[in-house]
Amino acid sequence: LGLSLRTGLHIGLIELIHDLVGGINVHLAARVMSEAGDDEIWVSRTITDIFIGTNYRFSKQGMYQLKGIPEQ
């Protein structure tokens, strides 16, 4: 089909606003995704921390200042 996929993963608490989800963690997941290129999966530091002590490995992409997020 010639489609590309970009994915961003983060885990955190969400806010329910009527039937919608929102909050800083939804925003952060969207910002992580926006840094990923075509056919890439980027994850937040929170995700990598969950996998400490496992056989899963992640490639570091550097530190980023994401719009609307106070920390790098």
C-alpha positions in Angstrom: 0.0 0.0 0.0 3.0 2.3 0.3 2.1 3.4 3.9 4.5 4.4 6.5 4.0 4.1 10.2 5.4 6.1 13.1 4.8 5.1 16.6 5.4 6.7 20.0 4.9 4.9 23.3 4.6 6.3 26.8 2.9 5.1 30.0 1.2 7.2 32.6 -2.0 8.3 34.3 -4.7 9.8 32.1 -7.6 12.1 32.7 -11.1 11.1 31.6 -12.9 14.2 30.2 -16.4 12.9 29.4 -15.8 10.1 27.0 -12.3 11.3 26.0 -8.9 10.7 27.4 -6.5 13.6 28.0 -3.8 15.0 30.2 -0.1 15.5 30.2 0.7 11.8 29.6 -1.4 11.7 26.4 0.3 14.8 25.3 3.7 13.3 26.0 2.9 10.2 24.0 1.9 12.3 21.1 5.2 14.3 21.3 7.3 11.2 21.5 5.5 9.9 18.3 6.1 13.2 16.5 9.9 12.7 16.9 9.8 9.2 15.3 10.5 8.9 11.6 8.8 6.8 9.1 8.7 3.1 10.2 10.2 3.9 13.6 9.0 3.2 17.1 10.1 5.7 19.7 9.5 5.2 23.4 9.8 7.5 26.4 12.3 7.1 29.2 9.4 5.8 31.4 9.0 2.9 29.0 12.7 2.0 29.0 12.7 2.2 32.8 10.0 -0.5 33.0 12.2 -2.9 31.0 15.3 -2.5 33.3 16.6 -6.0 34.1 15.1 -7.6 31.1 16.6 -8.8 27.8 14.9 -5.9 25.9 17.3 -3.3 24.5 16.6 0.2 23.2 18.8 2.4 21.1 19.3 5.9 22.7 18.2 8.7 20.4 19.4 11.5 22.7 17.7 14.0 24.9 14.9 16.1 23.5 12.9 19.1 24.7 9.4 18.2 23.7 6.9 21.1 23.2 4.7 21.6 26.3 6.8 19.2 28.4 8.8 20.9 31.2 11.7 18.3 31.4 14.0 16.9 28.7 
